[in-house]
Amino acid sequence: MLLLESEQSRVIEMAWEDRTPFEAIERLFGMNESDVIKFMRRNLKPRSFRLWRERVSGRATKHVKLRSGDVTRSHCPTQYKQR
């Protein structure tokens, strides 16, 4: 899958966000979790990739099915405030 530079940047941003599930990335960009992992491996420095994997491994908020029913949003309320 060929993505524009801005789309690549957005996939990386979404992958790093704690509350953005892999399913949201798949819905927007057609990349499942394993595709995102491969993409991140190719586009991050090795150390950054390892840090990212440590961060998202086992994180319930990265999977819709593992999330608590209380989580109804994909980001912090203050994350996208207009400045």
Secondary structure, 3 states (H helix, E strand, C coil): CCCCHHHHHHHHHHHHCCCCCHHHHHHHHCCCHHHHHHHHHHHCCHHHHHHHHHHHCCCHHHCHHHCCCCCCCCCCCCCCCCC
